[in-house]
Amino acid sequence: MHKRYTLPMKTATIPAVRVESALRAELESLLREGETLSQFVEQSVRTAVLQRRDQEEFVARGLSALAAARESGDYVDADIAIAGLQRRLDAARVKARA
């Protein structure tokens, strides 16, 4: 007969961060009912991690698209695109004044 052991997941801590008293007081004033400072910090870190991961993926996709466009030759130089957008903006401003 085999015994199964369920081990709890190991946890780690995030280093303590020193902040000004005013920042801590403002943070504590913004906590939701029943929310602890630790929960707020954990959620903030999770959000920042997701944002950074998404940002890195976005940049990677952009660089990949740029390489593919250059390889195919099917792209417009930034200077040409910006000049076209500037012409459209200028025309819209003239129309708005009229």
C-alpha positions as CSV (number, residue, x, y, z in Angstrom):
1,M,0.0,0.0,0.0
2,H,1.4,3.4,-1.1
3,K,1.0,6.4,1.1
4,R,0.4,9.7,-0.6
5,Y,1.8,12.8,0.9
6,T,0.6,16.2,0.0
7,L,3.3,18.7,0.7
8,P,2.3,22.4,1.0
9,M,3.7,24.7,-1.6
10,K,6.8,26.5,-0.5
11,T,6.4,30.2,-0.2
12,A,8.9,33.0,-0.5
13,T,8.9,36.5,0.8
14,I,9.4,39.8,-0.9
15,P,12.0,42.0,0.7
16,A,10.7,44.7,2.9
17,V,10.7,48.1,1.3
18,R,11.4,51.3,3.2
19,V,9.1,54.2,2.3
20,E,8.3,57.6,3.6
21,S,5.7,57.7,6.4
22,A,3.5,59.9,4.2
23,L,3.4,57.2,1.5
24,R,2.6,54.5,3.9
25,A,-0.2,56.6,5.5
26,E,-1.7,57.3,2.1
27,L,-1.5,53.6,1.1
28,E,-3.2,52.6,4.4
29,S,-5.9,55.1,3.8
30,L,-6.7,53.6,0.4
31,L,-6.9,50.0,1.6
32,R,-10.3,48.4,0.9
33,E,-12.4,47.0,3.7
34,G,-10.7,43.9,5.0
35,E,-7.7,44.3,2.8
36,T,-4.3,44.2,4.5
37,L,-1.1,46.0,3.5
38,S,0.5,42.7,2.6
39,Q,-2.4,41.8,0.3
40,F,-2.1,45.2,-1.4
41,V,1.6,44.8,-1.9
42,E,1.2,41.3,-3.2
43,Q,-1.5,42.3,-5.7
44,S,0.6,45.3,-6.8
45,V,3.7,43.1,-7.4
46,R,1.5,40.6,-9.3
47,T,0.1,43.4,-11.5
48,A,3.6,44.8,-12.2
49,V,4.9,41.3,-13.1
50,L,2.0,40.8,-15.6
51,Q,2.5,44.2,-17.0
52,R,6.2,43.7,-17.5
53,R,5.6,40.3,-19.1
54,D,2.9,41.7,-21.5
55,Q,5.3,44.6,-22.4
56,E,8.1,42.2,-23.2
57,E,5.8,40.0,-25.3
58,F,4.5,43.2,-27.1
59,V,8.1,44.3,-27.9
60,A,9.0,40.8,-29.1
61,R,6.0,40.7,-31.4
62,G,6.8,44.2,-32.7
63,L,10.4,43.3,-33.4
64,S,9.3,40.1,-35.2
65,A,6.8,42.0,-37.3
66,L,9.5,44.6,-38.2
67,A,11.9,41.8,-39.3
68,A,9.2,40.2,-41.3
69,A,8.3,43.5,-43.0
70,R,11.9,44.2,-43.8
71,E,12.4,40.8,-45.2
72,S,9.3,41.0,-47.4
73,G,10.0,44.7,-48.3
74,D,6.3,45.5,-47.6
75,Y,6.6,48.4,-45.2
76,V,6.6,52.2,-45.1
77,D,9.5,54.1,-43.6
78,A,8.6,56.0,-40.4
79,D,9.4,59.4,-41.9
80,I,7.0,58.9,-44.8
81,A,4.2,57.6,-42.4
82,I,4.7,60.6,-40.1
83,A,4.7,63.0,-42.9
84,G,1.4,61.6,-44.1
85,L,-0.1,61.8,-40.7
86,Q,1.1,65.4,-40.3
87,R,-0.7,66.3,-43.6
88,R,-3.9,64.7,-42.3
89,L,-3.6,66.6,-39.0
90,D,-2.9,69.9,-40.8
91,A,-6.0,69.3,-43.1
92,A,-8.2,68.5,-40.1
93,R,-7.0,71.7,-38.3
94,V,-7.8,73.8,-41.4
95,K,-11.2,72.1,-41.6
96,A,-11.9,72.7,-37.9
97,R,-11.1,76.4,-38.2
98,A,-13.5,76.8,-41.1
